[in-house]
Amino acid sequence: MVGVQYSKKKLPGYINSPCNRSFHYILLVGRGFDDNVKKDFFYFIDVGRTIDNKSEATSKSNKLYVDKTSKFISGEYFNKKYTITEIRTNKIK
């Protein structure tokens, strides 16, 4: 699971994560290489969408691209630019 920021303005006193950098959380479910833009990417699922938006939340077009120059991972989703701001690892028991 990763935290992302997007173009929404932050409200005063709004805290959504322990590090106060993430507005929303998504789940990375795969990766690939996009020949059209010549970049690596990660597929993601938006776990915060309602069942009415299931097709958008699980779409194969949900991609965050790796920018090797800026070292950011970001992509467009619902007319907002999502940028990864934190990574939460799985705990294996």
Residue pairs with C-beta under 8 A, 6 or more apart in sequence:
1 25
1 26
1 27
1 28
1 47
1 88
2 25
2 26
2 27
2 28
2 44
2 84
2 86
2 87
2 88
3 17
3 19
3 21
3 22
3 23
3 24
3 25
3 84
3 85
3 86
3 87
3 88
4 22
4 23
4 24
4 25
4 26
4 82
4 83
4 84
4 85
5 21
5 22
5 23
5 82
5 83
5 85
6 23
6 24
6 77
6 80
6 81
6 82
6 83
7 80
7 81
8 23
8 80
10 23
16 22
16 23
16 24
17 25
17 86
19 85
19 86
21 85
21 86
22 85
22 86
24 46
24 48
24 82
25 47
25 48
25 88
26 44
26 45
26 46
26 47
26 48
26 82
27 44
27 45
27 47
28 42
28 43
28 44
28 64
29 43
29 44
29 45
30 42
30 43
31 40
31 41
31 42
31 43
32 40
32 41
32 43
33 39
33 40
33 41
34 40
34 41
34 63
34 65
37 65
39 65
39 66
39 67
40 65
40 66
41 63
41 64
41 65
41 66
41 75
42 63
42 64
42 66
42 73
43 60
43 62
43 63
44 62
44 63
44 64
45 57
45 58
45 62
46 53
46 56
46 57
46 58
46 62
46 77
47 57
49 56
49 57
56 78
62 75
62 77
63 75
64 73
64 74
64 75
64 82
64 84
65 73
65 74
65 75
66 73
67 73
67 74
72 83
72 84
73 83
73 84
74 81
74 82
74 83
74 84
75 81
75 82
76 82
